[in-house]
Amino acid sequence: MDVEGIDAGELSLLMHAHDLNQSGSPFHFTTGDKRALVGIASSQSERVKRLLHQKVDCVESILLKAIHMKGFDEISGKIISAMQVTDPKKFDTVMRMSFGEGRSKDHAHDCLVQYLNPVLQFIRP
């Protein structure tokens, strides 16, 4: 498979997902590598796109689900606390844009969804 952005680790996970799918076993695909998902979305590989359709979670989709379950204030508070003790260069850019003092639930939601937009077809509902 020649898809831009796919490294050996992601390829291994995709092959495992394919095997599970072939055997009829349920699976979900969780990744922190949105670059790989964007590569798949923009590729000609309809087979991989079908395999991952609504099967993927990533940091941003998990955050949206956590906000829905636990509430914006709780999740935002945890992220703001983490920002205070983490080197800003190492803290996720999308999380810095989405959360912080003065940021609202709507702002965080819009940032996260905008970031996910190129790969929404893959995100688990």
Secondary structure, DSSP 8 states (H G I E B T S, - for coil): ---TT--HHHHHHHHHHHHHHHTT----EE-S-HHHHHHHHTSS-HHHHHHHTTTEE-HHHHHHHHHHHH-HHHHHHHHHHHHHHS-GGGS-HHHHHH-STT--HHHHHHHHHHHHGGGGGGB--
